[in-house]
């Protein structure tokens, strides 16, 4: 997504002699990448040290959230141009101190609810005799009773203030580690964090092809 959008952006700006692109940087789109932390820090530092006042960001909401958290440490403002994917992201919109980043300008395409999609996410289930590693991994991350989370729960029930906080990409549900099957459990987390611009655009594209 980011690379193709950047290529199109470069091509469009190449027609204007009075527009200068000072530099570009890339962050891995995979949130579990071993280099994601270093990538975010490097990019935030690059933006801070840049003389450019306008920053165009093509990225998912989760990545923008992490980038903004890092950039807030510099106490510096810029003009940010938001691509359609993160301009309506609830993860970004609900961030604290968002106003301290400067001016954020975004654009979005027409969005509508996809019939049956939210109901599907709220009742996410792998069909019998079907292997779906993506759903299984999500259920484990959201509802599974991992050793680290169990240790955190046990620590948080004491008077200690030294519990190691967890910061996963998929936060644990309150029902995690309860006596139930994680594969049969659901909540509204996916719907609450749905980036509707991207999903509706994909829906229209698939519908048009079909």
Buried (B, 14 or more C-beta within 10 A) or exposed (E): EBEEBBEEBEEEEEEEEEEEEEEEEEBBBEEEEEEBEEBBBBBBBBBBEEEBEEBBBBBBBBBBBBBBBBBBEBEEEBBBBBBBBBBBBBBBBEBEEEEEBBEBEBEBEEBEEBEEBBEEBEEBBBEEEEEEEEBBEBBBBBBBBBEEBEEBBEEEEEEEEEBEEEEEEBEBBEBBBEEEEBBEBBBEBBEEBBBBBBBBBEBBEEEEEE
